């Protein structure tokens, strides 16, 4: 049960939600700029992140994970293969299937991109915020965690 004294009017909460969404989108864009990942489409990025998180997969599995048809996944896989981001090999448990996985070069690029984003954000926090403001941000992050952790 919520305390009526702590309830914010709906229009204020809606304005806060809009501001927060816009701000997080802008932060996401800034972080993406720091990674220098090239010209990957959102679909290509999503496939790479899926392979990183879940390991090798077939084209059909990737299509299901992205909510598209296997025929629509084929050009995404082809572009990532041509760019050297993913490679293929026979499935050891079913030789009829081909598994796709990240190349070592792609893994290195993912790690380098994360390091670049972390470095940019660390430097930005140190240079733009006082110790007191950084403490406020720490408290705000705890609140945002409550928002996303169900």
Phi and psi in degrees as GROMACS dihedral restraints (atoms count N, CA, C in turn):
[ dihedral_restraints ]
;  ai    aj    ak    al  type     phi  dphi    fc
    3     4     5     6     1   -94.3    20    10
    4     5     6     7     1   152.2    20    10
    6     7     8     9     1   -82.5    20    10
    7     8     9    10     1   120.2    20    10
    9    10    11    12     1   -56.7    20    10
   10    11    12    13     1   -28.8    20    10
   12    13    14    15     1   -68.7    20    10
   13    14    15    16     1   -24.5    20    10
   15    16    17    18     1   -92.5    20    10
   16    17    18    19     1    -6.0    20    10
   18    19    20    21     1   -75.0    20    10
   19    20    21    22     1   132.5    20    10
   21    22    23    24     1   -95.1    20    10
   22    23    24    25     1   141.7    20    10
   24    25    26    27     1   -55.8    20    10
   25    26    27    28     1   146.4    20    10
   27    28    29    30     1   -54.9    20    10
   28    29    30    31     1   -42.2    20    10
   30    31    32    33     1   -65.3    20    10
   31    32    33    34     1   -33.2    20    10
   33    34    35    36     1   -70.8    20    10
   34    35    36    37     1   -41.1    20    10
   36    37    38    39     1   -64.9    20    10
   37    38    39    40     1   -39.0    20    10
   39    40    41    42     1   -65.1    20    10
   40    41    42    43     1   -40.5    20    10
   42    43    44    45     1   -65.6    20    10
   43    44    45    46     1   -41.6    20    10
   45    46    47    48     1   -62.1    20    10
   46    47    48    49     1   -44.0    20    10
   48    49    50    51     1   -60.1    20    10
   49    50    51    52     1   -42.8    20    10
   51    52    53    54     1   -64.9    20    10
   52    53    54    55     1   -45.5    20    10
   54    55    56    57     1   -62.1    20    10
   55    56    57    58     1   -42.9    20    10
   57    58    59    60     1   -65.0    20    10
   58    59    60    61     1   -43.9    20    10
   60    61    62    63     1   -61.4    20    10
   61    62    63    64     1   -46.1    20    10
   63    64    65    66     1   -63.6    20    10
   64    65    66    67     1   -42.2    20    10
   66    67    68    69     1   -64.9    20    10
   67    68    69    70     1   -44.2    20    10
   69    70    71    72     1   -66.0    20    10
   70    71    72    73     1   -35.6    20    10
   72    73    74    75     1   -63.6    20    10
   73    74    75    76     1   -42.5    20    10
   75    76    77    78     1   -65.6    20    10
   76    77    78    79     1   -41.8    20    10
   78    79    80    81     1   -62.9    20    10
   79    80    81    82     1   -41.7    20    10
   81    82    83    84     1   -60.8    20    10
   82    83    84    85     1   -42.9    20    10
   84    85    86    87     1   -61.2    20    10
   85    86    87    88     1   -45.2    20    10
   87    88    89    90     1   -62.1    20    10
   88    89    90    91     1   -42.1    20    10
   90    91    92    93     1   -65.4    20    10
   91    92    93    94     1   -39.9    20    10
   93    94    95    96     1   -63.1    20    10
   94    95    96    97     1   -38.1    20    10
   96    97    98    99     1   -61.5    20    10
   97    98    99   100     1   -33.1    20    10
   99   100   101   102     1   -72.4    20    10
  100   101   102   103     1   -23.4    20    10
  102   103   104   105     1   -78.2    20    10
  103   104   105   106     1   -23.6    20    10
  105   106   107   108     1    52.3    20    10
  106   107   108   109     1    50.8    20    10
  108   109   110   111     1   -84.8    20    10
  109   110   111   112     1     0.1    20    10
  111   112   113   114     1    88.8    20    10
  112   113   114   115     1  -155.4    20    10
  114   115   116   117     1  -102.4    20    10
  115   116   117   118     1    54.3    20    10
  117   118   119   120     1   -80.4    20    10
  118   119   120   121     1   140.7    20    10
  120   121   122   123     1   -77.9    20    10
  121   122   123   124     1   162.4    20    10
  123   124   125   126     1   -57.0    20    10
  124   125   126   127     1   -37.3    20    10
  126   127   128   129     1   -65.3    20    10
  127   128   129   130     1   -42.4    20    10
  129   130   131   132     1   -64.3    20    10
  130   131   132   133     1   -43.8    20    10
  132   133   134   135     1   -60.6    20    10
  133   134   135   136     1   -43.1    20    10
  135   136   137   138     1   -62.0    20    10
  136   137   138   139     1   -40.9    20    10
  138   139   140   141     1   -64.2    20    10
  139   140   141   142     1   -44.6    20    10
  141   142   143   144     1   -62.3    20    10
  142   143   144   145     1   -42.5    20    10
  144   145   146   147     1   -65.4    20    10
  145   146   147   148     1   -36.7    20    10
  147   148   149   150     1   -64.0    20    10
  148   149   150   151     1   -46.8    20    10
  150   151   152   153     1   -63.5    20    10
  151   152   153   154     1   -36.8    20    10
  153   154   155   156     1   -65.7    20    10
  154   155   156   157     1   -43.7    20    10
  156   157   158   159     1   -75.7    20    10
  157   158   159   160     1   -36.0    20    10
  159   160   161   162     1  -114.4    20    10
  160   161   162   163     1    -5.4    20    10
  162   163   164   165     1    84.8    20    10
  163   164   165   166     1  -171.8    20    10
  165   166   167   168     1   -55.0    20    10
  166   167   168   169     1   147.1    20    10
  168   169   170   171     1  -152.2    20    10
  169   170   171   172     1   157.6    20    10
  171   172   173   174     1   -81.4    20    10
  172   173   174   175     1   164.2    20    10
  174   175   176   177     1   -59.6    20    10
  175   176   177   178     1   -40.7    20    10
  177   178   179   180     1   -62.1    20    10
  178   179   180   181     1   -43.1    20    10
  180   181   182   183     1   -63.6    20    10
  181   182   183   184     1   -43.4    20    10
  183   184   185   186     1   -61.7    20    10
  184   185   186   187     1   -41.2    20    10
  186   187   188   189     1   -61.0    20    10
  187   188   189   190     1   -45.6    20    10
  189   190   191   192     1   -61.2    20    10
  190   191   192   193     1   -42.2    20    10
  192   193   194   195     1   -64.8    20    10
  193   194   195   196     1   -26.3    20    10
  195   196   197   198     1   -98.5    20    10
  196   197   198   199     1    -4.9    20    10
  198   199   200   201     1    72.7    20    10
  199   200   201   202     1    32.3    20    10
  201   202   203   204     1  -129.3    20    10
  202   203   204   205     1   170.4    20    10
  204   205   206   207     1   -77.6    20    10
  205   206   207   208     1   151.4    20    10
  207   208   209   210     1   -56.1    20    10
  208   209   210   211     1   -34.8    20    10
  210   211   212   213     1   -63.6    20    10
  211   212   213   214     1   -32.0    20    10
  213   214   215   216     1   -78.0    20    10
  214   215   216   217     1   -24.7    20    10
  216   217   218   219     1   -76.9    20    10
  217   218   219   220     1   -28.4    20    10
  219   220   221   222     1   -54.2    20    10
  220   221   222   223     1   -47.4    20    10
  222   223   224   225     1   -67.7    20    10
  223   224   225   226     1   -28.8    20    10
  225   226   227   228     1   -66.3    20    10
  226   227   228   229     1   -47.2    20    10
  228   229   230   231     1   -62.5    20    10
  229   230   231   232     1   -42.3    20    10
  231   232   233   234     1   -61.6    20    10
  232   233   234   235     1   -43.4    20    10
  234   235   236   237     1   -64.5    20    10
  235   236   237   238     1   -42.0    20    10
  237   238   239   240     1   -68.3    20    10
  238   239   240   241     1   -35.1    20    10
  240   241   242   243     1   -67.4    20    10
  241   242   243   244     1   -47.1    20    10
  243   244   245   246     1   -60.4    20    10
  244   245   246   247     1   -33.6    20    10
  246   247   248   249     1   -80.0    20    10
  247   248   249   250     1    -6.6    20    10
  249   250   251   252     1    82.5    20    10
  250   251   252   253     1    15.4    20    10
  252   253   254   255     1   -84.8    20    10
  253   254   255   256     1   -32.4    20    10
  255   256   257   258     1  -130.7    20    10
  256   257   258   259     1   153.3    20    10
  258   259   260   261     1  -127.3    20    10
  259   260   261   262     1   169.8    20    10
  261   262   263   264     1  -129.7    20    10
  262   263   264   265     1   153.2    20    10
  264   265   266   267     1  -155.6    20    10
  265   266   267   268     1   155.8    20    10
  267   268   269   270     1   -63.9    20    10
  268   269   270   271     1   144.7    20    10
  270   271   272   273     1   -69.6    20    10
  271   272   273   274     1   121.7    20    10
  273   274   275   276     1   -63.3    20    10
  274   275   276   277     1   -25.4    20    10
  276   277   278   279     1   -93.1    20    10
  277   278   279   280     1   -13.4    20    10
  279   280   281   282     1  -152.8    20    10
  280   281   282   283     1    93.3    20    10
  282   283   284   285     1   -58.7    20    10
  283   284   285   286     1   -15.3    20    10
  285   286   287   288     1   -75.7    20    10
  286   287   288   289     1   -20.3    20    10
  288   289   290   291     1   -95.2    20    10
  289   290   291   292     1   149.4    20    10
  291   292   293   294     1  -113.7    20    10
  292   293   294   295     1   127.1    20    10
  294   295   296   297     1   -96.2    20    10
  295   296   297   298     1   140.4    20    10
  297   298   299   300     1  -107.4    20    10
  298   299   300   301     1   139.9    20    10
  300   301   302   303     1  -148.4    20    10
  301   302   303   304     1   162.8    20    10
  303   304   305   306     1   -68.9    20    10
  304   305   306   307     1   143.0    20    10
  306   307   308   309     1   -79.3    20    10
  307   308   309   310     1   162.1    20    10
  309   310   311   312     1   -60.5    20    10
  310   311   312   313     1   -37.8    20    10
  312   313   314   315     1   -62.5    20    10
  313   314   315   316     1   -39.2    20    10
  315   316   317   318     1   -66.1    20    10
  316   317   318   319     1   -43.2    20    10
  318   319   320   321     1   -59.7    20    10
  319   320   321   322     1   -42.4    20    10
  321   322   323   324     1   -63.1    20    10
  322   323   324   325     1   -40.2    20    10
  324   325   326   327     1   -67.1    20    10
  325   326   327   328     1   -38.8    20    10
  327   328   329   330     1   -62.0    20    10
  328   329   330   331     1   -46.8    20    10
  330   331   332   333     1   -63.6    20    10
  331   332   333   334     1   -41.2    20    10
  333   334   335   336     1   -65.3    20    10
  334   335   336   337     1   -38.9    20    10
  336   337   338   339     1   -63.9    20    10
  337   338   339   340     1   -43.0    20    10
  339   340   341   342     1   -63.6    20    10
  340   341   342   343     1   -41.7    20    10
  342   343   344   345     1   -63.7    20    10
  343   344   345   346     1   -39.8    20    10
  345   346   347   348     1   -64.6    20    10
  346   347   348   349     1   -42.0    20    10
  348   349   350   351     1   -65.9    20    10
  349   350   351   352     1   -42.8    20    10
  351   352   353   354     1   -62.6    20    10
  352   353   354   355     1   -43.7    20    10
  354   355   356   357     1   -63.3    20    10
  355   356   357   358     1   -45.7    20    10
  357   358   359   360     1   -60.0    20    10
  358   359   360   361     1   -46.9    20    10
  360   361   362   363     1   -66.5    20    10
  361   362   363   364     1   -40.1    20    10
  363   364   365   366     1   -61.6    20    10
  364   365   366   367     1   -47.8    20    10
  366   367   368   369     1   -63.8    20    10
  367   368   369   370     1   -40.1    20    10
  369   370   371   372     1   -64.4    20    10
  370   371   372   373     1   -42.3    20    10
  372   373   374   375     1   -63.2    20    10
  373   374   375   376     1   -43.8    20    10
  375   376   377   378     1   -68.2    20    10
  376   377   378   379     1   -38.0    20    10
  378   379   380   381     1   -86.0    20    10
  379   380   381   382     1   -23.5    20    10
  381   382   383   384     1  -106.7    20    10
  382   383   384   385     1   -11.8    20    10
  384   385   386   387     1  -128.6    20    10
  385   386   387   388     1   139.5    20    10
  387   388   389   390     1   -71.8    20    10
  388   389   390   391     1   170.6    20    10
  390   391   392   393     1   -59.7    20    10
  391   392   393   394     1   -39.7    20    10
  393   394   395   396     1   -64.6    20    10
  394   395   396   397     1   -42.4    20    10
  396   397   398   399     1   -66.4    20    10
  397   398   399   400     1   -36.9    20    10
  399   400   401   402     1   -64.0    20    10
  400   401   402   403     1   -37.0    20    10
  402   403   404   405     1   -65.0    20    10
  403   404   405   406     1   -39.1    20    10
  405   406   407   408     1   -62.9    20    10
  406   407   408   409     1   -41.9    20    10
  408   409   410   411     1   -63.3    20    10
  409   410   411   412     1   -38.7    20    10
  411   412   413   414     1   -59.2    20    10
  412   413   414   415     1   -44.0    20    10
  414   415   416   417     1   -65.3    20    10
  415   416   417   418     1   -38.4    20    10
  417   418   419   420     1   -65.5    20    10
  418   419   420   421     1   -38.1    20    10
  420   421   422   423     1   -62.1    20    10
  421   422   423   424     1   -39.7    20    10
  423   424   425   426     1   -60.7    20    10
  424   425   426   427     1   -39.8    20    10
  426   427   428   429     1   -66.4    20    10
  427   428   429   430     1   -41.8    20    10
  429   430   431   432     1   -65.1    20    10
  430   431   432   433     1   -34.8    20    10
  432   433   434   435     1   -60.6    20    10
  433   434   435   436     1   -40.0    20    10
  435   436   437   438     1   -62.1    20    10
  436   437   438   439     1   -34.1    20    10
  438   439   440   441     1   -66.0    20    10
  439   440   441   442     1   -41.0    20    10
  441   442   443   444     1   -94.7    20    10
  442   443   444   445     1   -22.8    20    10
  444   445   446   447     1   -85.7    20    10
  445   446   447   448     1   113.4    20    10
